[in-house]
Amino acid sequence: MSAALELVNLAVPGDSAKTTVVGNVASIGYGLAAIGPGVGVGIIFGNGTQALARQPEAAGLIRTNQIMGFAFCEALALIGIVMGFVYQ
């Protein structure tokens, strides 16, 4: 039996099979969407640490830019969570 048919068989009575399949695909989609912000946060803090090691007198500016970049990357992750619910 194919995986798609197994998902349909797991549907709750009264719930459409389409909703079950779409919900599963949405969770896989969010898992893939979370890779980008995760890589982005790693790059931001990795390069920020290198910048602080090379130019410690600019610590305030570098830290501010790191926090802003982190906030933008996490906003993308939150948008990924919300899209799974919007397109159900």
PDB file with one MODEL, atoms N, CA, C and O in Angstrom:
MODEL        1
ATOM      1  N   MET A   1       0.853  -1.173   0.000  1.00  0.00           N
ATOM      2  CA  MET A   1       0.000   0.000   0.000  1.00  0.00           C
ATOM      3  C   MET A   1       0.904   1.243   0.000  1.00  0.00           C
ATOM      4  O   MET A   1       1.910   1.276   0.709  1.00  0.00           O
ATOM      5  N   SER A   2       0.558   2.233  -0.771  1.00  0.00           N
ATOM      6  CA  SER A   2       1.398   3.415  -0.863  1.00  0.00           C
ATOM      7  C   SER A   2       1.251   4.281   0.386  1.00  0.00           C
ATOM      8  O   SER A   2       0.294   4.145   1.149  1.00  0.00           O
ATOM      9  N   ALA A   3       2.224   5.177   0.575  1.00  0.00           N
ATOM     10  CA  ALA A   3       2.222   6.043   1.751  1.00  0.00           C
ATOM     11  C   ALA A   3       1.024   6.985   1.736  1.00  0.00           C
ATOM     12  O   ALA A   3       0.473   7.298   2.792  1.00  0.00           O
ATOM     13  N   ALA A   4       0.615   7.439   0.555  1.00  0.00           N
ATOM     14  CA  ALA A   4      -0.529   8.357   0.471  1.00  0.00           C
ATOM     15  C   ALA A   4      -1.807   7.665   0.911  1.00  0.00           C
ATOM     16  O   ALA A   4      -2.638   8.270   1.588  1.00  0.00           O
ATOM     17  N   LEU A   5      -1.975   6.398   0.532  1.00  0.00           N
ATOM     18  CA  LEU A   5      -3.174   5.670   0.943  1.00  0.00           C
ATOM     19  C   LEU A   5      -3.159   5.394   2.441  1.00  0.00           C
ATOM     20  O   LEU A   5      -4.213   5.393   3.078  1.00  0.00           O
ATOM     21  N   GLU A   6      -1.974   5.159   3.015  1.00  0.00           N
ATOM     22  CA  GLU A   6      -1.893   4.964   4.458  1.00  0.00           C
ATOM     23  C   GLU A   6      -2.303   6.227   5.194  1.00  0.00           C
ATOM     24  O   GLU A   6      -2.970   6.155   6.226  1.00  0.00           O
ATOM     25  N   LEU A   7      -1.908   7.389   4.673  1.00  0.00           N
ATOM     26  CA  LEU A   7      -2.297   8.652   5.298  1.00  0.00           C
ATOM     27  C   LEU A   7      -3.802   8.837   5.244  1.00  0.00           C
ATOM     28  O   LEU A   7      -4.406   9.326   6.199  1.00  0.00           O
ATOM     29  N   VAL A   8      -4.399   8.453   4.148  1.00  0.00           N
ATOM     30  CA  VAL A   8      -5.851   8.577   4.010  1.00  0.00           C
ATOM     31  C   VAL A   8      -6.549   7.650   5.001  1.00  0.00           C
ATOM     32  O   VAL A   8      -7.580   8.017   5.565  1.00  0.00           O
ATOM     33  N   ASN A   9      -6.004   6.460   5.219  1.00  0.00           N
ATOM     34  CA  ASN A   9      -6.611   5.516   6.146  1.00  0.00           C
ATOM     35  C   ASN A   9      -6.512   5.979   7.593  1.00  0.00           C
ATOM     36  O   ASN A   9      -7.288   5.527   8.436  1.00  0.00           O
ATOM     37  N   LEU A  10      -5.565   6.878   7.898  1.00  0.00           N
ATOM     38  CA  LEU A  10      -5.407   7.388   9.254  1.00  0.00           C
ATOM     39  C   LEU A  10      -6.339   8.547   9.554  1.00  0.00           C
ATOM     40  O   LEU A  10      -6.317   9.083  10.662  1.00  0.00           O
ATOM     41  N   ALA A  11      -7.156   8.945   8.592  1.00  0.00           N
ATOM     42  CA  ALA A  11      -8.040  10.095   8.786  1.00  0.00           C
ATOM     43  C   ALA A  11      -9.041   9.825   9.901  1.00  0.00           C
ATOM     44  O   ALA A  11      -9.537   8.708  10.048  1.00  0.00           O
ATOM     45  N   VAL A  12      -9.327  10.849  10.675  1.00  0.00           N
ATOM     46  CA  VAL A  12     -10.296  10.763  11.766  1.00  0.00           C
ATOM     47  C   VAL A  12     -11.696  10.734  11.162  1.00  0.00           C
ATOM     48  O   VAL A  12     -11.954  11.446  10.192  1.00  0.00           O
ATOM     49  N   PRO A  13     -12.610   9.926  11.710  1.00  0.00           N
ATOM     50  CA  PRO A  13     -13.977   9.921  11.171  1.00  0.00           C
ATOM     51  C   PRO A  13     -14.597  11.316  11.232  1.00  0.00           C
ATOM     52  O   PRO A  13     -14.497  12.000  12.251  1.00  0.00           O
ATOM     53  N   GLY A  14     -15.218  11.723  10.174  1.00  0.00           N
ATOM     54  CA  GLY A  14     -15.800  13.062  10.091  1.00  0.00           C
ATOM     55  C   GLY A  14     -14.819  14.095   9.562  1.00  0.00           C
ATOM     56  O   GLY A  14     -15.216  15.212   9.227  1.00  0.00           O
ATOM     57  N   ASP A  15     -13.548  13.737   9.482  1.00  0.00           N
ATOM     58  CA  ASP A  15     -12.519  14.632   8.967  1.00  0.00           C
ATOM     59  C   ASP A  15     -12.187  14.171   7.551  1.00  0.00           C
ATOM     60  O   ASP A  15     -12.138  12.971   7.281  1.00  0.00           O
ATOM     61  N   SER A  16     -11.966  15.103   6.669  1.00  0.00           N
ATOM     62  CA  SER A  16     -11.680  14.703   5.298  1.00  0.00           C
ATOM     63  C   SER A  16     -10.239  14.210   5.179  1.00  0.00           C
ATOM     64  O   SER A  16      -9.359  14.663   5.911  1.00  0.00           O
ATOM     65  N   ALA A  17     -10.010  13.294   4.268  1.00  0.00           N
ATOM     66  CA  ALA A  17      -8.668  12.770   4.046  1.00  0.00           C
ATOM     67  C   ALA A  17      -7.761  13.852   3.498  1.00  0.00           C
ATOM     68  O   ALA A  17      -6.554  13.838   3.739  1.00  0.00           O
ATOM     69  N   LYS A  18      -8.335  14.789   2.763  1.00  0.00           N
ATOM     70  CA  LYS A  18      -7.542  15.875   2.198  1.00  0.00           C
ATOM     71  C   LYS A  18      -6.899  16.694   3.307  1.00  0.00           C
ATOM     72  O   LYS A  18      -5.736  17.078   3.185  1.00  0.00           O
ATOM     73  N   THR A  19      -7.618  16.967   4.376  1.00  0.00           N
ATOM     74  CA  THR A  19      -7.078  17.740   5.490  1.00  0.00           C
ATOM     75  C   THR A  19      -5.916  17.005   6.141  1.00  0.00           C
ATOM     76  O   THR A  19      -4.919  17.627   6.507  1.00  0.00           O
ATOM     77  N   THR A  20      -6.028  15.705   6.288  1.00  0.00           N
ATOM     78  CA  THR A  20      -4.963  14.922   6.906  1.00  0.00           C
ATOM     79  C   THR A  20      -3.703  14.959   6.055  1.00  0.00           C
ATOM     80  O   THR A  20      -2.608  15.160   6.580  1.00  0.00           O
ATOM     81  N   VAL A  21      -3.841  14.772   4.776  1.00  0.00           N
ATOM     82  CA  VAL A  21      -2.678  14.782   3.890  1.00  0.00           C
ATOM     83  C   VAL A  21      -2.062  16.177   3.847  1.00  0.00           C
ATOM     84  O   VAL A  21      -0.840  16.319   3.902  1.00  0.00           O
ATOM     85  N   VAL A  22      -2.898  17.200   3.749  1.00  0.00           N
ATOM     86  CA  VAL A  22      -2.380  18.565   3.694  1.00  0.00           C
ATOM     87  C   VAL A  22      -1.667  18.912   4.989  1.00  0.00           C
ATOM     88  O   VAL A  22      -0.624  19.566   4.960  1.00  0.00           O
ATOM     89  N   GLY A  23      -2.209  18.484   6.132  1.00  0.00           N
ATOM     90  CA  GLY A  23      -1.553  18.751   7.408  1.00  0.00           C
ATOM     91  C   GLY A  23      -0.191  18.096   7.494  1.00  0.00           C
ATOM     92  O   GLY A  23       0.751  18.698   8.010  1.00  0.00           O
ATOM     93  N   ASN A  24      -0.068  16.872   6.997  1.00  0.00           N
ATOM     94  CA  ASN A  24       1.215  16.189   7.018  1.00  0.00           C
ATOM     95  C   ASN A  24       2.214  16.856   6.086  1.00  0.00           C
ATOM     96  O   ASN A  24       3.391  16.985   6.423  1.00  0.00           O
ATOM     97  N   VAL A  25       1.758  17.273   4.934  1.00  0.00           N
ATOM     98  CA  VAL A  25       2.636  17.958   3.990  1.00  0.00           C
ATOM     99  C   VAL A  25       3.063  19.309   4.560  1.00  0.00           C
ATOM    100  O   VAL A  25       4.198  19.738   4.354  1.00  0.00           O
ATOM    101  N   ALA A  26       2.168  19.975   5.269  1.00  0.00           N
ATOM    102  CA  ALA A  26       2.513  21.266   5.872  1.00  0.00           C
ATOM    103  C   ALA A  26       3.602  21.100   6.922  1.00  0.00           C
ATOM    104  O   ALA A  26       4.489  21.947   7.028  1.00  0.00           O
ATOM    105  N   SER A  27       3.550  20.028   7.696  1.00  0.00           N
ATOM    106  CA  SER A  27       4.580  19.828   8.717  1.00  0.00           C
ATOM    107  C   SER A  27       5.933  19.513   8.073  1.00  0.00           C
ATOM    108  O   SER A  27       6.971  19.944   8.574  1.00  0.00           O
ATOM    109  N   ILE A  28       5.927  18.780   6.990  1.00  0.00           N
ATOM    110  CA  ILE A  28       7.173  18.517   6.266  1.00  0.00           C
ATOM    111  C   ILE A  28       7.695  19.806   5.653  1.00  0.00           C
ATOM    112  O   ILE A  28       8.898  20.065   5.664  1.00  0.00           O
ATOM    113  N   GLY A  29       6.785  20.615   5.119  1.00  0.00           N
ATOM    114  CA  GLY A  29       7.181  21.899   4.535  1.00  0.00           C
ATOM    115  C   GLY A  29       7.797  22.822   5.562  1.00  0.00           C
ATOM    116  O   GLY A  29       8.774  23.512   5.269  1.00  0.00           O
ATOM    117  N   TYR A  30       7.233  22.846   6.780  1.00  0.00           N
ATOM    118  CA  TYR A  30       7.825  23.698   7.803  1.00  0.00           C
ATOM    119  C   TYR A  30       9.200  23.186   8.211  1.00  0.00           C
ATOM    120  O   TYR A  30      10.108  23.976   8.471  1.00  0.00           O
ATOM    121  N   GLY A  31       9.354  21.882   8.266  1.00  0.00           N
ATOM    122  CA  GLY A  31      10.668  21.338   8.588  1.00  0.00           C
ATOM    123  C   GLY A  31      11.722  21.775   7.584  1.00  0.00           C
ATOM    124  O   GLY A  31      12.851  22.097   7.953  1.00  0.00           O
ATOM    125  N   LEU A  32      11.345  21.783   6.317  1.00  0.00           N
ATOM    126  CA  LEU A  32      12.272  22.268   5.287  1.00  0.00           C
ATOM    127  C   LEU A  32      12.468  23.776   5.374  1.00  0.00           C
ATOM    128  O   LEU A  32      13.564  24.281   5.129  1.00  0.00           O
ATOM    129  N   ALA A  33      11.393  24.497   5.728  1.00  0.00           N
ATOM    130  CA  ALA A  33      11.488  25.961   5.825  1.00  0.00           C
ATOM    131  C   ALA A  33      12.343  26.385   7.011  1.00  0.00           C
ATOM    132  O   ALA A  33      12.905  27.479   6.992  1.00  0.00           O
ATOM    133  N   ALA A  34      12.457  25.562   8.030  1.00  0.00           N
ATOM    134  CA  ALA A  34      13.250  25.913   9.209  1.00  0.00           C
ATOM    135  C   ALA A  34      14.748  25.790   8.962  1.00  0.00           C
ATOM    136  O   ALA A  34      15.548  26.293   9.751  1.00  0.00           O
ATOM    137  N   ILE A  35      15.131  25.134   7.888  1.00  0.00           N
ATOM    138  CA  ILE A  35      16.558  24.980   7.585  1.00  0.00           C
ATOM    139  C   ILE A  35      17.186  26.333   7.256  1.00  0.00           C
ATOM    140  O   ILE A  35      18.288  26.636   7.712  1.00  0.00           O
ATOM    141  N   GLY A  36      16.488  27.141   6.470  1.00  0.00           N
ATOM    142  CA  GLY A  36      17.031  28.447   6.060  1.00  0.00           C
ATOM    143  C   GLY A  36      17.330  29.365   7.228  1.00  0.00           C
ATOM    144  O   GLY A  36      18.458  29.847   7.337  1.00  0.00           O
ATOM    145  N   PRO A  37      16.367  29.631   8.113  1.00  0.00           N
ATOM    146  CA  PRO A  37      16.675  30.483   9.263  1.00  0.00           C
ATOM    147  C   PRO A  37      17.748  29.885  10.175  1.00  0.00           C
ATOM    148  O   PRO A  37      18.538  30.621  10.766  1.00  0.00           O
ATOM    149  N   GLY A  38      17.780  28.563  10.290  1.00  0.00           N
ATOM    150  CA  GLY A  38      18.815  27.942  11.121  1.00  0.00           C
ATOM    151  C   GLY A  38      20.208  28.195  10.569  1.00  0.00           C
ATOM    152  O   GLY A  38      21.135  28.515  11.313  1.00  0.00           O
ATOM    153  N   VAL A  39      20.344  28.052   9.273  1.00  0.00           N
ATOM    154  CA  VAL A  39      21.637  28.329   8.623  1.00  0.00           C
ATOM    155  C   VAL A  39      21.959  29.819   8.730  1.00  0.00           C
ATOM    156  O   VAL A  39      23.107  30.195   8.967  1.00  0.00           O
ATOM    157  N   GLY A  40      20.940  30.665   8.554  1.00  0.00           N
ATOM    158  CA  GLY A  40      21.149  32.112   8.642  1.00  0.00           C
ATOM    159  C   GLY A  40      21.641  32.550  10.006  1.00  0.00           C
ATOM    160  O   GLY A  40      22.549  33.375  10.103  1.00  0.00           O
ATOM    161  N   VAL A  41      21.052  32.008  11.060  1.00  0.00           N
ATOM    162  CA  VAL A  41      21.475  32.363  12.418  1.00  0.00           C
ATOM    163  C   VAL A  41      22.911  31.900  12.655  1.00  0.00           C
ATOM    164  O   VAL A  41      23.698  32.618  13.272  1.00  0.00           O
ATOM    165  N   GLY A  42      23.255  30.717  12.174  1.00  0.00           N
ATOM    166  CA  GLY A  42      24.627  30.235  12.316  1.00  0.00           C
ATOM    167  C   GLY A  42      25.633  31.127  11.612  1.00  0.00           C
ATOM    168  O   GLY A  42      26.703  31.413  12.149  1.00  0.00           O
ATOM    169  N   ILE A  43      25.291  31.564  10.417  1.00  0.00           N
ATOM    170  CA  ILE A  43      26.188  32.445   9.667  1.00  0.00           C
ATOM    171  C   ILE A  43      26.323  33.796  10.362  1.00  0.00           C
ATOM    172  O   ILE A  43      27.420  34.346  10.459  1.00  0.00           O
ATOM    173  N   ILE A  44      25.197  34.327  10.848  1.00  0.00           N
ATOM    174  CA  ILE A  44      25.226  35.639  11.515  1.00  0.00           C
ATOM    175  C   ILE A  44      26.149  35.620  12.723  1.00  0.00           C
ATOM    176  O   ILE A  44      27.024  36.476  12.849  1.00  0.00           O
ATOM    177  N   PHE A  45      25.962  34.653  13.610  1.00  0.00           N
ATOM    178  CA  PHE A  45      26.755  34.630  14.833  1.00  0.00           C
ATOM    179  C   PHE A  45      28.183  34.159  14.590  1.00  0.00           C
ATOM    180  O   PHE A  45      29.096  34.577  15.302  1.00  0.00           O
ATOM    181  N   GLY A  46      28.392  33.304  13.606  1.00  0.00           N
ATOM    182  CA  GLY A  46      29.755  32.907  13.274  1.00  0.00           C
ATOM    183  C   GLY A  46      30.575  34.071  12.742  1.00  0.00           C
ATOM    184  O   GLY A  46      31.707  34.294  13.172  1.00  0.00           O
ATOM    185  N   ASN A  47      29.993  34.816  11.801  1.00  0.00           N
ATOM    186  CA  ASN A  47      30.705  35.970  11.251  1.00  0.00           C
ATOM    187  C   ASN A  47      30.804  37.098  12.269  1.00  0.00           C
ATOM    188  O   ASN A  47      31.778  37.851  12.265  1.00  0.00           O
ATOM    189  N   GLY A  48      29.810  37.221  13.138  1.00  0.00           N
ATOM    190  CA  GLY A  48      29.877  38.237  14.190  1.00  0.00           C
ATOM    191  C   GLY A  48      31.012  37.962  15.157  1.00  0.00           C
ATOM    192  O   GLY A  48      31.698  38.887  15.593  1.00  0.00           O
ATOM    193  N   THR A  49      31.213  36.703  15.494  1.00  0.00           N
ATOM    194  CA  THR A  49      32.311  36.336  16.389  1.00  0.00           C
ATOM    195  C   THR A  49      33.656  36.617  15.734  1.00  0.00           C
ATOM    196  O   THR A  49      34.578  37.095  16.394  1.00  0.00           O
ATOM    197  N   GLN A  50      33.774  36.326  14.457  1.00  0.00           N
ATOM    198  CA  GLN A  50      35.015  36.646  13.741  1.00  0.00           C
ATOM    199  C   GLN A  50      35.248  38.147  13.699  1.00  0.00           C
ATOM    200  O   GLN A  50      36.374  38.610  13.881  1.00  0.00           O
ATOM    201  N   ALA A  51      34.188  38.906  13.461  1.00  0.00           N
ATOM    202  CA  ALA A  51      34.327  40.360  13.406  1.00  0.00           C
ATOM    203  C   ALA A  51      34.742  40.926  14.758  1.00  0.00           C
ATOM    204  O   ALA A  51      35.569  41.836  14.820  1.00  0.00           O
ATOM    205  N   LEU A  52      34.177  40.398  15.842  1.00  0.00           N
ATOM    206  CA  LEU A  52      34.564  40.859  17.181  1.00  0.00           C
ATOM    207  C   LEU A  52      36.014  40.512  17.491  1.00  0.00           C
ATOM    208  O   LEU A  52      36.699  41.279  18.168  1.00  0.00           O
ATOM    209  N   ALA A  53      36.492  39.370  17.006  1.00  0.00           N
ATOM    210  CA  ALA A  53      37.878  38.980  17.236  1.00  0.00           C
ATOM    211  C   ALA A  53      38.835  39.877  16.454  1.00  0.00           C
ATOM    212  O   ALA A  53      39.934  40.168  16.925  1.00  0.00           O
ATOM    213  N   ARG A  54      38.428  40.312  15.275  1.00  0.00           N
ATOM    214  CA  ARG A  54      39.300  41.151  14.447  1.00  0.00           C
ATOM    215  C   ARG A  54      39.260  42.617  14.833  1.00  0.00           C
ATOM    216  O   ARG A  54      40.260  43.322  14.699  1.00  0.00           O
ATOM    217  N   GLN A  55      38.102  43.086  15.316  1.00  0.00           N
ATOM    218  CA  GLN A  55      37.965  44.511  15.616  1.00  0.00           C
ATOM    219  C   GLN A  55      37.127  44.684  16.893  1.00  0.00           C
ATOM    220  O   GLN A  55      35.942  45.008  16.820  1.00  0.00           O
ATOM    221  N   PRO A  56      37.743  44.469  18.052  1.00  0.00           N
ATOM    222  CA  PRO A  56      36.986  44.497  19.305  1.00  0.00           C
ATOM    223  C   PRO A  56      36.417  45.876  19.653  1.00  0.00           C
ATOM    224  O   PRO A  56      35.455  45.964  20.417  1.00  0.00           O
ATOM    225  N   GLU A  57      36.981  46.931  19.120  1.00  0.00           N
ATOM    226  CA  GLU A  57      36.478  48.280  19.448  1.00  0.00           C
ATOM    227  C   GLU A  57      35.118  48.566  18.818  1.00  0.00           C
ATOM    228  O   GLU A  57      34.439  49.507  19.228  1.00  0.00           O
ATOM    229  N   ALA A  58      34.714  47.780  17.840  1.00  0.00           N
ATOM    230  CA  ALA A  58      33.413  47.962  17.196  1.00  0.00           C
ATOM    231  C   ALA A  58      32.372  46.982  17.758  1.00  0.00           C
ATOM    232  O   ALA A  58      31.415  46.633  17.066  1.00  0.00           O
ATOM    233  N   ALA A  59      32.553  46.541  18.995  1.00  0.00           N
ATOM    234  CA  ALA A  59      31.690  45.512  19.579  1.00  0.00           C
ATOM    235  C   ALA A  59      30.231  45.949  19.624  1.00  0.00           C
ATOM    236  O   ALA A  59      29.348  45.146  19.324  1.00  0.00           O
ATOM    237  N   GLY A  60      29.954  47.189  19.989  1.00  0.00           N
ATOM    238  CA  GLY A  60      28.571  47.658  20.098  1.00  0.00           C
ATOM    239  C   GLY A  60      27.844  47.610  18.767  1.00  0.00           C
ATOM    240  O   GLY A  60      26.713  47.128  18.697  1.00  0.00           O
ATOM    241  N   LEU A  61      28.468  48.097  17.721  1.00  0.00           N
ATOM    242  CA  LEU A  61      27.859  48.100  16.384  1.00  0.00           C
ATOM    243  C   LEU A  61      27.671  46.676  15.857  1.00  0.00           C
ATOM    244  O   LEU A  61      26.631  46.352  15.284  1.00  0.00           O
ATOM    245  N   ILE A  62      28.672  45.841  16.052  1.00  0.00           N
ATOM    246  CA  ILE A  62      28.592  44.466  15.562  1.00  0.00           C
ATOM    247  C   ILE A  62      27.477  43.718  16.293  1.00  0.00           C
ATOM    248  O   ILE A  62      26.699  42.994  15.672  1.00  0.00           O
ATOM    249  N   ARG A  63      27.402  43.895  17.621  1.00  0.00           N
ATOM    250  CA  ARG A  63      26.380  43.196  18.394  1.00  0.00           C
ATOM    251  C   ARG A  63      24.976  43.651  17.982  1.00  0.00           C
ATOM    252  O   ARG A  63      24.057  42.838  17.891  1.00  0.00           O
ATOM    253  N   THR A  64      24.817  44.957  17.733  1.00  0.00           N
ATOM    254  CA  THR A  64      23.520  45.474  17.285  1.00  0.00           C
ATOM    255  C   THR A  64      23.108  44.852  15.957  1.00  0.00           C
ATOM    256  O   THR A  64      21.962  44.439  15.784  1.00  0.00           O
ATOM    257  N   ASN A  65      24.044  44.791  15.032  1.00  0.00           N
ATOM    258  CA  ASN A  65      23.745  44.185  13.729  1.00  0.00           C
ATOM    259  C   ASN A  65      23.453  42.695  13.854  1.00  0.00           C
ATOM    260  O   ASN A  65      22.618  42.166  13.120  1.00  0.00           O
ATOM    261  N   GLN A  66      24.131  42.009  14.778  1.00  0.00           N
ATOM    262  CA  GLN A  66      23.850  40.599  14.995  1.00  0.00           C
ATOM    263  C   GLN A  66      22.423  40.399  15.496  1.00  0.00           C
ATOM    264  O   GLN A  66      21.716  39.512  15.018  1.00  0.00           O
ATOM    265  N   ILE A  67      22.003  41.208  16.444  1.00  0.00           N
ATOM    266  CA  ILE A  67      20.667  41.060  17.020  1.00  0.00           C
ATOM    267  C   ILE A  67      19.598  41.353  15.970  1.00  0.00           C
ATOM    268  O   ILE A  67      18.579  40.665  15.912  1.00  0.00           O
ATOM    269  N   MET A  68      19.826  42.368  15.144  1.00  0.00           N
ATOM    270  CA  MET A  68      18.855  42.672  14.085  1.00  0.00           C
ATOM    271  C   MET A  68      18.777  41.533  13.065  1.00  0.00           C
ATOM    272  O   MET A  68      17.683  41.148  12.652  1.00  0.00           O
ATOM    273  N   GLY A  69      19.907  41.005  12.665  1.00  0.00           N
ATOM    274  CA  GLY A  69      19.924  39.882  11.725  1.00  0.00           C
ATOM    275  C   GLY A  69      19.256  38.646  12.300  1.00  0.00           C
ATOM    276  O   GLY A  69      18.547  37.929  11.594  1.00  0.00           O
ATOM    277  N   PHE A  70      19.485  38.397  13.589  1.00  0.00           N
ATOM    278  CA  PHE A  70      18.847  37.262  14.263  1.00  0.00           C
ATOM    279  C   PHE A  70      17.328  37.435  14.266  1.00  0.00           C
ATOM    280  O   PHE A  70      16.591  36.483  14.009  1.00  0.00           O
ATOM    281  N   ALA A  71      16.862  38.653  14.556  1.00  0.00           N
ATOM    282  CA  ALA A  71      15.416  38.909  14.591  1.00  0.00           C
ATOM    283  C   ALA A  71      14.784  38.685  13.216  1.00  0.00           C
ATOM    284  O   ALA A  71      13.697  38.116  13.121  1.00  0.00           O
ATOM    285  N   PHE A  72      15.455  39.125  12.155  1.00  0.00           N
ATOM    286  CA  PHE A  72      14.906  38.928  10.808  1.00  0.00           C
ATOM    287  C   PHE A  72      14.868  37.447  10.436  1.00  0.00           C
ATOM    288  O   PHE A  72      13.900  36.989   9.829  1.00  0.00           O
ATOM    289  N   CYS A  73      15.901  36.701  10.789  1.00  0.00           N
ATOM    290  CA  CYS A  73      15.907  35.261  10.493  1.00  0.00           C
ATOM    291  C   CYS A  73      14.819  34.535  11.264  1.00  0.00           C
ATOM    292  O   CYS A  73      14.154  33.659  10.712  1.00  0.00           O
ATOM    293  N   GLU A  74      14.627  34.880  12.518  1.00  0.00           N
ATOM    294  CA  GLU A  74      13.588  34.228  13.304  1.00  0.00           C
ATOM    295  C   GLU A  74      12.199  34.619  12.813  1.00  0.00           C
ATOM    296  O   GLU A  74      11.261  33.830  12.925  1.00  0.00           O
ATOM    297  N   ALA A  75      12.056  35.830  12.270  1.00  0.00           N
ATOM    298  CA  ALA A  75      10.766  36.224  11.697  1.00  0.00           C
ATOM    299  C   ALA A  75      10.425  35.318  10.518  1.00  0.00           C
ATOM    300  O   ALA A  75       9.261  34.965  10.329  1.00  0.00           O
ATOM    301  N   LEU A  76      11.417  34.940   9.730  1.00  0.00           N
ATOM    302  CA  LEU A  76      11.177  34.016   8.623  1.00  0.00           C
ATOM    303  C   LEU A  76      10.714  32.650   9.135  1.00  0.00           C
ATOM    304  O   LEU A  76       9.839  32.021   8.541  1.00  0.00           O
ATOM    305  N   ALA A  77      11.305  32.203  10.231  1.00  0.00           N
ATOM    306  CA  ALA A  77      10.894  30.920  10.799  1.00  0.00           C
ATOM    307  C   ALA A  77       9.453  30.990  11.295  1.00  0.00           C
ATOM    308  O   ALA A  77       8.687  30.045  11.106  1.00  0.00           O
ATOM    309  N   LEU A  78       9.082  32.094  11.923  1.00  0.00           N
ATOM    310  CA  LEU A  78       7.709  32.246  12.411  1.00  0.00           C
ATOM    311  C   LEU A  78       6.711  32.324  11.261  1.00  0.00           C
ATOM    312  O   LEU A  78       5.599  31.806  11.362  1.00  0.00           O
ATOM    313  N   ILE A  79       7.109  32.968  10.176  1.00  0.00           N
ATOM    314  CA  ILE A  79       6.240  33.009   8.996  1.00  0.00           C
ATOM    315  C   ILE A  79       6.034  31.594   8.458  1.00  0.00           C
ATOM    316  O   ILE A  79       4.943  31.252   8.003  1.00  0.00           O
ATOM    317  N   GLY A  80       7.086  30.774   8.511  1.00  0.00           N
ATOM    318  CA  GLY A  80       6.967  29.385   8.072  1.00  0.00           C
ATOM    319  C   GLY A  80       5.979  28.599   8.917  1.00  0.00           C
ATOM    320  O   GLY A  80       5.246  27.762   8.389  1.00  0.00           O
ATOM    321  N   ILE A  81       5.946  28.853  10.225  1.00  0.00           N
ATOM    322  CA  ILE A  81       4.973  28.175  11.092  1.00  0.00           C
ATOM    323  C   ILE A  81       3.566  28.601  10.721  1.00  0.00           C
ATOM    324  O   ILE A  81       2.673  27.763  10.595  1.00  0.00           O
ATOM    325  N   VAL A  82       3.364  29.891  10.545  1.00  0.00           N
ATOM    326  CA  VAL A  82       2.031  30.428  10.271  1.00  0.00           C
ATOM    327  C   VAL A  82       1.492  29.948   8.916  1.00  0.00           C
ATOM    328  O   VAL A  82       0.297  29.683   8.785  1.00  0.00           O
ATOM    329  N   MET A  83       2.351  29.839   7.930  1.00  0.00           N
ATOM    330  CA  MET A  83       1.887  29.418   6.604  1.00  0.00           C
ATOM    331  C   MET A  83       1.316  28.003   6.624  1.00  0.00           C
ATOM    332  O   MET A  83       0.406  27.690   5.857  1.00  0.00           O
ATOM    333  N   GLY A  84       1.842  27.155   7.490  1.00  0.00           N
ATOM    334  CA  GLY A  84       1.267  25.821   7.605  1.00  0.00           C
ATOM    335  C   GLY A  84      -0.179  25.834   8.049  1.00  0.00           C
ATOM    336  O   GLY A  84      -0.967  24.987   7.630  1.00  0.00           O
ATOM    337  N   PHE A  85      -0.538  26.796   8.901  1.00  0.00           N
ATOM    338  CA  PHE A  85      -1.912  26.909   9.374  1.00  0.00           C
ATOM    339  C   PHE A  85      -2.790  27.676   8.381  1.00  0.00           C
ATOM    340  O   PHE A  85      -3.979  27.383   8.257  1.00  0.00           O
ATOM    341  N   VAL A  86      -2.224  28.640   7.687  1.00  0.00           N
ATOM    342  CA  VAL A  86      -3.003  29.460   6.760  1.00  0.00           C
ATOM    343  C   VAL A  86      -3.476  28.625   5.582  1.00  0.00           C
ATOM    344  O   VAL A  86      -4.619  28.767   5.147  1.00  0.00           O
ATOM    345  N   TYR A  87      -2.626  27.762   5.062  1.00  0.00           N
ATOM    346  CA  TYR A  87      -2.963  27.028   3.854  1.00  0.00           C
ATOM    347  C   TYR A  87      -3.562  25.653   4.127  1.00  0.00           C
ATOM    348  O   TYR A  87      -3.504  24.781   3.260  1.00  0.00           O
ATOM    349  N   GLN A  88      -4.132  25.439   5.300  1.00  0.00           N
ATOM    350  CA  GLN A  88      -4.771  24.157   5.581  1.00  0.00           C
ATOM    351  C   GLN A  88      -6.114  24.065   4.934  1.00  0.00           C
ATOM    352  O   GLN A  88      -6.795  23.049   5.066  1.00  0.00           O
TER     353      GLN A  88
ENDMDL
END
